[in-house]
Amino acid sequence: MANKNFHTVSDEHGGVNVGTKFKMIKDHQEVQGVLSEGVEVILDSIVHFPTRYCLIDDKARIWTVPIHSVTPIP
């Protein structure tokens, strides 16, 4: 298995791939606003150290969210 460099983004981590749909399980606040619980988002990329997901909402905004803030949509 290849190492994930902390200073780059990835398109896969732990079996989760770019394009995976997620649902927010708790609110997430950033400067651009609040991504509310229940909102569906799509994985754009994965940041490492600590591992976080870059997610796209329905308005094409990108959010950097801790992985424990989302659950995959089957």
Backbone as XML, in Angstrom:
<?xml version="1.0"?>
<chain id="A" units="angstrom">
  <residue number="1" name="MET">
    <atom name="N" x="0.850" y="-1.173" z="0.000"/>
    <atom name="CA" x="0.000" y="0.000" z="0.000"/>
    <atom name="C" x="0.896" y="1.236" z="0.000"/>
  </residue>
  <residue number="2" name="ALA">
    <atom name="N" x="0.541" y="2.174" z="-0.860"/>
    <atom name="CA" x="1.317" y="3.409" z="-0.957"/>
    <atom name="C" x="0.987" y="4.339" z="0.211"/>
  </residue>
  <residue number="3" name="ASN">
    <atom name="N" x="1.984" y="5.090" z="0.644"/>
    <atom name="CA" x="1.761" y="6.075" z="1.704"/>
    <atom name="C" x="1.002" y="7.267" z="1.150"/>
  </residue>
  <residue number="4" name="LYS">
    <atom name="N" x="0.180" y="7.889" z="1.975"/>
    <atom name="CA" x="-0.540" y="9.107" z="1.617"/>
    <atom name="C" x="0.263" y="10.287" z="2.130"/>
  </residue>
  <residue number="5" name="ASN">
    <atom name="N" x="0.701" y="11.136" z="1.240"/>
    <atom name="CA" x="1.470" y="12.314" z="1.643"/>
    <atom name="C" x="0.536" y="13.348" z="2.252"/>
  </residue>
  <residue number="6" name="PHE">
    <atom name="N" x="0.928" y="13.882" z="3.423"/>
    <atom name="CA" x="0.059" y="14.811" z="4.136"/>
    <atom name="C" x="-0.132" y="16.135" z="3.409"/>
  </residue>
  <residue number="7" name="HIS">
    <atom name="N" x="0.737" y="16.482" z="2.495"/>
    <atom name="CA" x="0.657" y="17.774" z="1.819"/>
    <atom name="C" x="-0.036" y="17.696" z="0.453"/>
  </residue>
  <residue number="8" name="THR">
    <atom name="N" x="-0.623" y="16.552" z="0.125"/>
    <atom name="CA" x="-1.340" y="16.395" z="-1.134"/>
    <atom name="C" x="-2.753" y="15.901" z="-0.869"/>
  </residue>
  <residue number="9" name="VAL">
    <atom name="N" x="-3.599" y="15.991" z="-1.888"/>
    <atom name="CA" x="-4.961" y="15.452" z="-1.781"/>
    <atom name="C" x="-5.013" y="14.108" z="-2.483"/>
  </residue>
  <residue number="10" name="SER">
    <atom name="N" x="-5.969" y="13.279" z="-2.108"/>
    <atom name="CA" x="-6.130" y="11.949" z="-2.689"/>
    <atom name="C" x="-7.526" y="11.802" z="-3.254"/>
  </residue>
  <residue number="11" name="ASP">
    <atom name="N" x="-7.705" y="10.749" z="-4.068"/>
    <atom name="CA" x="-9.042" y="10.452" z="-4.580"/>
    <atom name="C" x="-9.597" y="9.157" z="-3.978"/>
  </residue>
  <residue number="12" name="GLU">
    <atom name="N" x="-8.860" y="8.579" z="-2.989"/>
    <atom name="CA" x="-9.306" y="7.363" z="-2.310"/>
    <atom name="C" x="-8.651" y="7.300" z="-0.937"/>
  </residue>
  <residue number="13" name="HIS">
    <atom name="N" x="-9.408" y="6.781" z="0.041"/>
    <atom name="CA" x="-8.858" y="6.558" z="1.380"/>
    <atom name="C" x="-9.769" y="5.588" z="2.115"/>
  </residue>
  <residue number="14" name="GLY">
    <atom name="N" x="-9.216" y="4.476" z="2.535"/>
    <atom name="CA" x="-9.987" y="3.506" z="3.315"/>
    <atom name="C" x="-11.203" y="2.969" z="2.591"/>
  </residue>
  <residue number="15" name="GLY">
    <atom name="N" x="-11.122" y="2.831" z="1.274"/>
    <atom name="CA" x="-12.241" y="2.313" z="0.497"/>
    <atom name="C" x="-13.269" y="3.351" z="0.086"/>
  </residue>
  <residue number="16" name="VAL">
    <atom name="N" x="-13.051" y="4.599" z="0.452"/>
    <atom name="CA" x="-13.950" y="5.687" z="0.062"/>
    <atom name="C" x="-13.320" y="6.397" z="-1.130"/>
  </residue>
  <residue number="17" name="ASN">
    <atom name="N" x="-14.091" y="6.577" z="-2.199"/>
    <atom name="CA" x="-13.581" y="7.178" z="-3.426"/>
    <atom name="C" x="-14.282" y="8.484" z="-3.763"/>
  </residue>
  <residue number="18" name="VAL">
    <atom name="N" x="-13.583" y="9.314" z="-4.543"/>
    <atom name="CA" x="-14.169" y="10.558" z="-5.043"/>
    <atom name="C" x="-15.476" y="10.223" z="-5.761"/>
  </residue>
  <residue number="19" name="GLY">
    <atom name="N" x="-16.488" y="11.048" z="-5.564"/>
    <atom name="CA" x="-17.798" y="10.831" z="-6.165"/>
    <atom name="C" x="-18.794" y="10.178" z="-5.221"/>
  </residue>
  <residue number="20" name="THR">
    <atom name="N" x="-18.314" y="9.680" z="-4.074"/>
    <atom name="CA" x="-19.200" y="9.065" z="-3.088"/>
    <atom name="C" x="-20.142" y="10.123" z="-2.512"/>
  </residue>
  <residue number="21" name="LYS">
    <atom name="N" x="-21.401" y="9.763" z="-2.373"/>
    <atom name="CA" x="-22.389" y="10.679" z="-1.790"/>
    <atom name="C" x="-22.458" y="10.465" z="-0.285"/>
  </residue>
  <residue number="22" name="PHE">
    <atom name="N" x="-22.538" y="11.578" z="0.444"/>
    <atom name="CA" x="-22.620" y="11.552" z="1.896"/>
    <atom name="C" x="-23.782" y="12.406" z="2.365"/>
  </residue>
  <residue number="23" name="LYS">
    <atom name="N" x="-24.201" y="12.159" z="3.603"/>
    <atom name="CA" x="-25.183" y="13.002" z="4.283"/>
    <atom name="C" x="-24.508" y="13.534" z="5.540"/>
  </residue>
  <residue number="24" name="MET">
    <atom name="N" x="-24.672" y="14.824" z="5.801"/>
    <atom name="CA" x="-24.126" y="15.428" z="7.012"/>
    <atom name="C" x="-24.896" y="14.897" z="8.219"/>
  </residue>
  <residue number="25" name="ILE">
    <atom name="N" x="-24.163" y="14.454" z="9.266"/>
    <atom name="CA" x="-24.826" y="13.964" z="10.471"/>
    <atom name="C" x="-24.734" y="14.976" z="11.605"/>
  </residue>
  <residue number="26" name="LYS">
    <atom name="N" x="-24.045" y="16.091" z="11.350"/>
    <atom name="CA" x="-24.010" y="17.199" z="12.306"/>
    <atom name="C" x="-23.650" y="18.463" z="11.546"/>
  </residue>
  <residue number="27" name="ASP">
    <atom name="N" x="-23.994" y="19.609" z="12.096"/>
    <atom name="CA" x="-23.686" y="20.890" z="11.462"/>
    <atom name="C" x="-22.181" y="21.101" z="11.392"/>
  </residue>
  <residue number="28" name="HIS">
    <atom name="N" x="-21.744" y="21.799" z="10.336"/>
    <atom name="CA" x="-20.334" y="22.144" z="10.175"/>
    <atom name="C" x="-20.254" y="23.616" z="9.782"/>
  </residue>
  <residue number="29" name="GLN">
    <atom name="N" x="-19.507" y="24.399" z="10.553"/>
    <atom name="CA" x="-19.406" y="25.836" z="10.300"/>
    <atom name="C" x="-18.035" y="26.188" z="9.743"/>
  </residue>
  <residue number="30" name="GLU">
    <atom name="N" x="-18.040" y="27.016" z="8.689"/>
    <atom name="CA" x="-16.831" y="27.593" z="8.106"/>
    <atom name="C" x="-17.098" y="29.063" z="7.852"/>
  </residue>
  <residue number="31" name="VAL">
    <atom name="N" x="-16.116" y="29.782" z="7.368"/>
    <atom name="CA" x="-16.257" y="31.209" z="7.096"/>
    <atom name="C" x="-17.384" y="31.468" z="6.098"/>
  </residue>
  <residue number="32" name="GLN">
    <atom name="N" x="-17.546" y="30.572" z="5.122"/>
    <atom name="CA" x="-18.568" y="30.775" z="4.087"/>
    <atom name="C" x="-19.991" y="30.465" z="4.554"/>
  </residue>
  <residue number="33" name="GLY">
    <atom name="N" x="-20.139" y="29.942" z="5.757"/>
    <atom name="CA" x="-21.467" y="29.666" z="6.279"/>
    <atom name="C" x="-21.524" y="28.362" z="7.046"/>
  </residue>
  <residue number="34" name="VAL">
    <atom name="N" x="-22.717" y="27.790" z="7.108"/>
    <atom name="CA" x="-22.946" y="26.550" z="7.846"/>
    <atom name="C" x="-23.470" y="25.490" z="6.886"/>
  </residue>
  <residue number="35" name="LEU">
    <atom name="N" x="-22.864" y="24.325" z="6.935"/>
    <atom name="CA" x="-23.351" y="23.159" z="6.211"/>
    <atom name="C" x="-24.178" y="22.375" z="7.228"/>
  </residue>
  <residue number="36" name="SER">
    <atom name="N" x="-25.474" y="22.342" z="7.020"/>
    <atom name="CA" x="-26.399" y="21.829" z="8.030"/>
    <atom name="C" x="-26.524" y="20.308" z="8.025"/>
  </residue>
  <residue number="37" name="GLU">
    <atom name="N" x="-26.861" y="19.787" z="9.196"/>
    <atom name="CA" x="-27.159" y="18.360" z="9.351"/>
    <atom name="C" x="-28.249" y="17.965" z="8.365"/>
  </residue>
  <residue number="38" name="GLY">
    <atom name="N" x="-28.088" y="16.813" z="7.728"/>
    <atom name="CA" x="-29.087" y="16.304" z="6.791"/>
    <atom name="C" x="-28.825" y="16.661" z="5.339"/>
  </residue>
  <residue number="39" name="VAL">
    <atom name="N" x="-27.934" y="17.611" z="5.073"/>
    <atom name="CA" x="-27.631" y="18.016" z="3.707"/>
    <atom name="C" x="-26.825" y="16.920" z="3.015"/>
  </residue>
  <residue number="40" name="GLU">
    <atom name="N" x="-27.143" y="16.651" z="1.737"/>
    <atom name="CA" x="-26.404" y="15.663" z="0.965"/>
    <atom name="C" x="-25.299" y="16.364" z="0.189"/>
  </residue>
  <residue number="41" name="VAL">
    <atom name="N" x="-24.107" y="15.766" z="0.190"/>
    <atom name="CA" x="-22.923" y="16.328" z="-0.458"/>
    <atom name="C" x="-22.192" y="15.218" z="-1.209"/>
  </residue>
  <residue number="42" name="ILE">
    <atom name="N" x="-21.251" y="15.614" z="-2.080"/>
    <atom name="CA" x="-20.478" y="14.666" z="-2.875"/>
    <atom name="C" x="-19.001" y="14.871" z="-2.592"/>
  </residue>
  <residue number="43" name="LEU">
    <atom name="N" x="-18.265" y="13.773" z="-2.425"/>
    <atom name="CA" x="-16.839" y="13.829" z="-2.140"/>
    <atom name="C" x="-16.061" y="14.310" z="-3.366"/>
  </residue>
  <residue number="44" name="ASP">
    <atom name="N" x="-15.287" y="15.387" z="-3.194"/>
    <atom name="CA" x="-14.461" y="15.961" z="-4.258"/>
    <atom name="C" x="-13.012" y="15.496" z="-4.144"/>
  </residue>
  <residue number="45" name="SER">
    <atom name="N" x="-12.476" y="15.459" z="-2.922"/>
    <atom name="CA" x="-11.104" y="15.001" z="-2.685"/>
    <atom name="C" x="-10.927" y="14.729" z="-1.197"/>
  </residue>
  <residue number="46" name="ILE">
    <atom name="N" x="-9.772" y="14.146" z="-0.860"/>
    <atom name="CA" x="-9.478" y="13.789" z="0.522"/>
    <atom name="C" x="-8.159" y="14.425" z="0.921"/>
  </residue>
  <residue number="47" name="VAL">
    <atom name="N" x="-8.159" y="15.105" z="2.067"/>
    <atom name="CA" x="-6.976" y="15.756" z="2.612"/>
    <atom name="C" x="-6.482" y="14.901" z="3.770"/>
  </residue>
  <residue number="48" name="HIS">
    <atom name="N" x="-5.178" y="14.816" z="3.927"/>
    <atom name="CA" x="-4.610" y="13.957" z="4.970"/>
    <atom name="C" x="-3.926" y="14.770" z="6.060"/>
  </residue>
  <residue number="49" name="PHE">
    <atom name="N" x="-3.844" y="14.148" z="7.235"/>
    <atom name="CA" x="-3.106" y="14.637" z="8.407"/>
    <atom name="C" x="-3.642" y="15.942" z="8.956"/>
  </residue>
  <residue number="50" name="PRO">
    <atom name="N" x="-4.756" y="15.960" z="9.644"/>
    <atom name="CA" x="-5.662" y="14.837" z="9.854"/>
    <atom name="C" x="-6.553" y="14.631" z="8.636"/>
  </residue>
  <residue number="51" name="THR">
    <atom name="N" x="-7.078" y="13.425" z="8.481"/>
    <atom name="CA" x="-7.895" y="13.104" z="7.317"/>
    <atom name="C" x="-9.213" y="13.861" z="7.385"/>
  </residue>
  <residue number="52" name="ARG">
    <atom name="N" x="-9.500" y="14.571" z="6.285"/>
    <atom name="CA" x="-10.741" y="15.334" z="6.136"/>
    <atom name="C" x="-11.244" y="15.165" z="4.712"/>
  </residue>
  <residue number="53" name="TYR">
    <atom name="N" x="-12.540" y="15.316" z="4.524"/>
    <atom name="CA" x="-13.137" y="15.228" z="3.199"/>
    <atom name="C" x="-13.423" y="16.626" z="2.670"/>
  </residue>
  <residue number="54" name="CYS">
    <atom name="N" x="-13.087" y="16.852" z="1.399"/>
    <atom name="CA" x="-13.499" y="18.064" z="0.691"/>
    <atom name="C" x="-14.776" y="17.689" z="-0.046"/>
  </residue>
  <residue number="55" name="LEU">
    <atom name="N" x="-15.871" y="18.308" z="0.330"/>
    <atom name="CA" x="-17.193" y="17.953" z="-0.166"/>
    <atom name="C" x="-17.797" y="19.102" z="-0.948"/>
  </residue>
  <residue number="56" name="ILE">
    <atom name="N" x="-18.598" y="18.767" z="-1.957"/>
    <atom name="CA" x="-19.282" y="19.773" z="-2.769"/>
    <atom name="C" x="-20.766" y="19.717" z="-2.451"/>
  </residue>
  <residue number="57" name="ASP">
    <atom name="N" x="-21.350" y="20.893" z="-2.179"/>
    <atom name="CA" x="-22.795" y="20.944" z="-1.919"/>
    <atom name="C" x="-23.543" y="21.235" z="-3.213"/>
  </residue>
  <residue number="58" name="ASP">
    <atom name="N" x="-24.860" y="21.398" z="-3.131"/>
    <atom name="CA" x="-25.688" y="21.628" z="-4.319"/>
    <atom name="C" x="-25.487" y="23.001" z="-4.945"/>
  </residue>
  <residue number="59" name="LYS">
    <atom name="N" x="-24.761" y="23.890" z="-4.267"/>
    <atom name="CA" x="-24.452" y="25.216" z="-4.822"/>
    <atom name="C" x="-23.015" y="25.288" z="-5.323"/>
  </residue>
  <residue number="60" name="ALA">
    <atom name="N" x="-22.352" y="24.118" z="-5.441"/>
    <atom name="CA" x="-20.974" y="23.978" z="-5.929"/>
    <atom name="C" x="-19.938" y="24.602" z="-4.991"/>
  </residue>
  <residue number="61" name="ARG">
    <atom name="N" x="-20.302" y="24.783" z="-3.721"/>
    <atom name="CA" x="-19.326" y="25.248" z="-2.733"/>
    <atom name="C" x="-18.569" y="24.054" z="-2.187"/>
  </residue>
  <residue number="62" name="ILE">
    <atom name="N" x="-17.282" y="24.239" z="-1.937"/>
    <atom name="CA" x="-16.456" y="23.168" z="-1.390"/>
    <atom name="C" x="-16.257" y="23.399" z="0.103"/>
  </residue>
  <residue number="63" name="TRP">
    <atom name="N" x="-16.494" y="22.338" z="0.882"/>
    <atom name="CA" x="-16.371" y="22.364" z="2.333"/>
    <atom name="C" x="-15.328" y="21.341" z="2.757"/>
  </residue>
  <residue number="64" name="THR">
    <atom name="N" x="-14.492" y="21.665" z="3.706"/>
    <atom name="CA" x="-13.510" y="20.726" z="4.254"/>
    <atom name="C" x="-14.028" y="20.266" z="5.608"/>
  </residue>
  <residue number="65" name="VAL">
    <atom name="N" x="-14.450" y="18.999" z="5.664"/>
    <atom name="CA" x="-15.216" y="18.487" z="6.790"/>
    <atom name="C" x="-14.496" y="17.291" z="7.420"/>
  </residue>
  <residue number="66" name="PRO">
    <atom name="N" x="-14.465" y="17.203" z="8.759"/>
    <atom name="CA" x="-13.922" y="15.998" z="9.408"/>
    <atom name="C" x="-14.728" y="14.765" z="8.987"/>
  </residue>
  <residue number="67" name="ILE">
    <atom name="N" x="-14.059" y="13.635" z="8.849"/>
    <atom name="CA" x="-14.750" y="12.435" z="8.345"/>
    <atom name="C" x="-15.841" y="11.938" z="9.288"/>
  </residue>
  <residue number="68" name="HIS">
    <atom name="N" x="-15.776" y="12.289" z="10.560"/>
    <atom name="CA" x="-16.810" y="11.839" z="11.499"/>
    <atom name="C" x="-18.080" y="12.692" z="11.444"/>
  </residue>
  <residue number="69" name="SER">
    <atom name="N" x="-18.123" y="13.681" z="10.549"/>
    <atom name="CA" x="-19.294" y="14.546" z="10.427"/>
    <atom name="C" x="-20.265" y="14.078" z="9.351"/>
  </residue>
  <residue number="70" name="VAL">
    <atom name="N" x="-19.915" y="12.993" z="8.635"/>
    <atom name="CA" x="-20.737" y="12.533" z="7.525"/>
    <atom name="C" x="-20.955" y="11.027" z="7.604"/>
  </residue>
  <residue number="71" name="THR">
    <atom name="N" x="-21.972" y="10.552" z="6.890"/>
    <atom name="CA" x="-22.211" y="9.130" z="6.721"/>
    <atom name="C" x="-22.493" y="8.888" z="5.252"/>
  </residue>
  <residue number="72" name="PRO">
    <atom name="N" x="-21.970" y="7.786" z="4.681"/>
    <atom name="CA" x="-22.226" y="7.516" z="3.258"/>
    <atom name="C" x="-23.690" y="7.221" z="3.001"/>
  </residue>
  <residue number="73" name="ILE">
    <atom name="N" x="-24.137" y="7.606" z="1.815"/>
    <atom name="CA" x="-25.501" y="7.308" z="1.379"/>
    <atom name="C" x="-25.417" y="6.069" z="0.492"/>
  </residue>
  <residue number="74" name="PRO">
    <atom name="N" x="-26.128" y="5.008" z="0.845"/>
    <atom name="CA" x="-26.059" y="3.772" z="0.032"/>
    <atom name="C" x="-26.683" y="3.940" z="-1.341"/>
  </residue>
</chain>
